Amino acid sequence: MSLISFIKEAGEKLFNLGKPDAVATAAPADVAALNQKAADAILTYVKTQNLDVQNLAVAFDGASMTATVSGAAADQATREKVVLCCGNVDSVEKVNDQLTVTAASEASRFYTVKGGDSLSKISKEMYGDANKYDAIFEANKPMLKNPDRIYPGQVLRVPALA
């Protein structure tokens, strides 16, 4: 259980919160409705990834741009994928990870993509071998559909090599 940082201007465009000034001046009921709408959009996105999580729940606080995710993930890899699904969303700056894991294992490292990066370049930096890029691609499925489609600001899982 931890707080993971993301780049709030990068990621899936799931909802439109409007300009921060507009959200800040919204009536309390409107803010609650906006937060719920954002949480629902994130939850729907996570569910489309077909990850094995029991009692999955997402809350969103627009003031701090924080998504809180809870539930019971089948394993550490699934937990990390759910956190990345929640954090790689435009307007999410932090994810409060309250997930539990049924079968514990070693945690992966996270890597924030920079301009000019490719999975091969990341693999060379993280593993010392550019040809191990497929391990990073596989670790980030189903969120990644194509190894050539990553973007600056995206956070990826980089698991330890077996």
GIFENLIN-V75934 format. One record per residue. SS is DSSP state (H for helix, E for strand, L for the rest). BURIAL is 1 if it has 24 or more other ideal C-beta (glycine too) atoms within 12 Angstrom, else 0. Layout:
ss & burial
SS & BURIAL
SS & BURIAL
This chain:
ss & burial
L & 0
E & 0
E & 0
E & 1
E & 0
L & 1
L & 1
L & 1
L & 0
L & 1
L & 1
E & 1
L & 0
L & 1
L & 1
L & 0
L & 1
L & 0
L & 0
H & 0
H & 0
H & 0
H & 1
H & 0
L & 0
L & 0
L & 0
H & 0
H & 0
H & 0
H & 0
H & 0
H & 0
H & 1
H & 1
H & 0
H & 1
H & 1
H & 1
H & 0
H & 1
H & 1
H & 1
H & 0
H & 1
H & 1
H & 0
H & 0
L & 1
L & 0
L & 1
L & 0
E & 1
E & 0
E & 0
E & 1
E & 1
E & 1
E & 1
E & 1
E & 1
L & 1
L & 0
L & 0
L & 1
E & 1
E & 1
E & 1
E & 1
E & 1
E & 1
E & 0
E & 1
E & 1
E & 1
H & 1
H & 1
H & 1
H & 1
H & 1
H & 1
H & 1
H & 1
H & 1
H & 1
H & 1
H & 1
L & 1
E & 1
L & 1
L & 1
L & 1
L & 1
E & 1
E & 1
E & 1
E & 1
E & 1
E & 1
E & 0
E & 1
E & 0
E & 0
L & 0
L & 0
L & 0
L & 0
L & 1
E & 0
E & 1
E & 1
E & 1
L & 1
L & 0
L & 0
L & 0
L & 1
L & 1
H & 1
H & 0
H & 1
H & 1
H & 1
H & 0
H & 1
H & 1
H & 1
L & 0
L & 0
H & 0
H & 0
H & 1
H & 1
H & 0
H & 1
H & 1
H & 1
H & 1
H & 1
L & 1
L & 1
L & 0
L & 1
L & 1
L & 0
L & 0
L & 1
L & 0
L & 0
L & 1
L & 1
L & 0
L & 1
L & 1
E & 1
E & 1
E & 1
E & 1
L & 1
L & 0
L & 0
L & 0
